Amino acid sequence: MKELVFCIFCFIGLVNNGFSVVSGDSSVRRFKNHISLAAHITRIDLNANLSSAGNRNRIEYKTETAARLGMSFDYRWLAFELFARLPFDKSSNKGKTQNSGIYGRINKSRFWANVIYQNFSGFYWSNPDQTTRNGIKDGSFPLRPDIKNNLLQVNAFYIFKPDRFSNPASQGENERQKKSGGSFFAGLGFYANNISGDSSLVPQSIDSQFDNIRNVRRIRSWLGSLNGGYAYCFVLKKKWYATVYAAPGLARFTAISFSEDQNRDVVKGQWTLRLESRISVGYNSDKYFGGVLLSSFFNNQDLDTGIAYSYSFQTFRVFFGKRFALSKQLGFLGL
C-alpha cells in the first residue's frame, strides 16, 4: 500500500510537469496590501449511515440545519470567520438541529490549510419503511434529538502551479484569476468523528434486522489521509469564473464502537477511500467579488465488527465582499 501511495504522488508530479506551459505572464493577480471583507450565508448538512454486515439494511440519519449568517476577514495568508445562526424557525417535520463550530484557514499562493470543527445535536431518521412510519404524518420523519455528532477536519494542500491556478481567487479572497488555467495538487488530512446517542443508534422498531449492531450507542473514529487531485478555473470575460476541484485519496483509520452495556470493539489500521470535491461559480473584479460555493467529502469505514459506517458532509455557501487597500503592510508574521 505504501508503494501504491508513492506511485500515485510520483504520477501526479510527472503529469503536472508534462502539462505545464512556460509563460512569463502569470494568470493570477495578487492583492498583497488589501483586506477582503465578505458576508456569507452558509448551509451545512451532515449525513450518517449505518449498515449491518451480511445484509443490505441501512439506517440513514440526517441533520436539519438552519442557515448561518457570517463575516469573513482575509489579509494575505491569514483568514478567519465569525458566524451565527439566522434567527428564524425551521419546520418541525424534520426536527431541529443545533449547530456550532469554528473555522480558520491559511491560504497562500502555493499552500493552503484549514481547520474546521463542527458540533451537531439533533438528527432525523430519513429512510424509515412503512411499518415504522405508523402514526407519523406524511412529510414528517422519526426524530432522534438525542443523537450528537462532533466532527474535526484539518487539511493541508500544496499547489504545483500557483501561477496557473489560484485557490484564494475561487473563494473570494486576495487574488483574482485573469485567464483560465489549472493545476494538480497534493495534500494531507486528519479527521476525527464521534457520533453518539442516549440509547442504541439502531431504532428499537427495526433492531431485529441489525442483530450484530443493535446495542451500539456510540462510534468514535479518526483517520489520516493522503489526497491528490486536480483543480481548474474557467474564466469568462476576465471577471466571471467557474472552478472545479476533485481530490480522491486513501485514508487509514482507527475506530471504536461502544455498546449500551459498556462493551467496546476496537478496529485499528484499516484502509478506506475518501473523496473530496468542490464547485464554485462567481464574479471577481479588482474591488468586488461574490459567488456560490458547494463543497463535499465522503468517507466509508468497514469496522470489521459487523458495522459499516459512512458519513458525508456538504457545505453550500453564497458570499459577497469587497477589497480595501492599505497604505502599508502590517509588518509582523510576514503580513
C-alpha positions, -999 to +999 in steps of 0.1 A: +000+000+000+029+024+008+043+017-027+009+025-042+007+058-024+042+067-035+034+059-071+003+080-071+022+111-060+050+105-085+024+102-112+008+135-102+041+153-103+051+138-137+018+145-153+017+181-139+051+188-153+041+174-187+011+196-189+029+228-177+032+257-201+062+280-197+049+316-197+063+348-183+028+362-177+010+349-146-027+341-149-032+353-113-033+388-098-024+391-062-036+419-039-008+419-012-018+451+006-056+446+007-081+434+033-110+414+020-143+415+039-172+393+029-206+385+041-219+350+035-249+327+041-239+291+047-258+259+050-241+228+063-255+192+062-242+160+078-254+126+068-245+095+088-253+059+076-251+026+095-255-008+079-251-043+092-227-067+076-243-096+057-274-077+046-285-046+027-304-029+056-292+006+062-301+034+086-297+070+074-296+099+098-295+135+086-293+169+101-319+197+096-296+226+100-307+263+097-287+286+076-259+308+092-250+344+085-213+352+088-185+375+081-150+366+069-117+385+071-088+379+047-054+395+047-025+380+028-023+344+041-044+347+072-082+343+073-109+336+098-147+337+101-174+347+126-209+334+122-243+330+139-274+310+132-301+331+114-330+339+138-358+320+121-376+287+129-375+257+107-403+233+100-408+207+128-413+179+103-376+170+104-370+183+139-343+208+148-305+205+146-283+228+168-250+236+151-219+254+162-183+255+151-150+272+144-134+278+110-100+292+102-076+289+073-042+298+059-043+305+022-011+312+003-005+310-034+013+276-033-001+263+000-034+263+018-047+248+050-079+249+070-093+238+104-130+231+108-147+220+140-184+213+139-208+202+166-243+189+156-271+179+180-304+165+168-310+142+138-339+127+119-342+092+105-346+098+068-353+063+054-379+046+076-401+019+060-439+020+060-441-001+092-420+023+112-439+053+098-472+043+115-486+073+134-463+097+115-479+121+091-467+124+055-436+147+052-425+140+088-398+117+100-389+098+132-367+122+153-336+115+173-329+147+192-306+128+215-280+120+187-249+142+187-220+144+163-187+161+166-165+165+136-130+178+132-112+184+099-077+195+094-064+198+058-032+210+041-026+211+004+003+220-019-005+235-054+021+227-080+013+256-104+002+286-085+007+309-115-019+290-135-044+283-107-055+304-077-073+287-048-079+321-030-095+335-061-121+308-061-132+317-026-133+355-029-100+363-012-070+384-020-063+370-055-081+372-089-076+347-118-073+366-151-075+337-175-084+300-175-059+276-160-055+246-137-030+227-115-025+194-098-023+195-060-015+171-032-023+171+004-026+156+039-056+154+061-067+145+096-103+138+105-120+128+138-156+119+141-178+110+171-215+101+169-235+090+200-270+087+213-286+083+247-297+048+236-288+025+207-282+041+173-305+014+159-342+022+164-359-004+185-386-009+159-361-025+135-334-038+158-342-074+147-328-065+113-295-054+128-287-082+153-249-076+154-251-038+160-284-035+178-268-023+210-242+002+196-248+036+210-215+054+201-189+052+173-157+072+176-132+072+147-102+092+135-080+089+104-052+103+084-054+107+046-033+113+016-051+132-012-041+140-048-062+159-073-067+185-100-084+219-100-093+241-129-107+276-132-127+287-163-126+324-167-151+343-189-146+380-198-118+382-173-141+386-142-166+357-143-153+323-133-162+287-126-139+264-106-139+226-102-119+205-077-116+168-074-094+151-047-097+113-043-075+098-016-065+070+007-071+071+044-060+048+073-084+048+102-090+036+138-125+032+152-141+023+185-177+013+189-194+014+223-224-007+232-252+000+258-236-025+282-203-006+280-185-032+259-164-018+232-148-031+200-116-015+185-105-016+149-070-003+141-051+004+109-078-001+083-077+014+049-105+033+032-112+056+003-121+092+005-134+117-020-134+155-017-148+178-043-157+215-047-175+236-073-176+274-072-192+300-096-189+337-093-177+372-101-142+386-092-130+421-101-102+442-086-126+456-060-157+434-056-163+397-056-191+372-050-204+338-058-217+304-049-196+275-035-206+239-030-181+215-013-184+180+000-165+150+012-174+113+016-159+087+038-168+050+043-155+027+071-159-011+074-152-017+111-149-055+108-172-059+137-204-062+118-207-025+113-203-004+081-203+033+089-202+061+064-206+099+067-208+127+042-205+165+048-219+191+024-215+229+025-234+253+004-224+290+005-234+323-010-210+352-005-203+388-015-175+410-005-152+440-012-114+446-010-099+475+008-064+488+000-040+496+029-014+523+028+013+499+041+018+463+053+011+454+089+047+444+094+046+412+115+045+374+108+050+382+071+019+403+069 
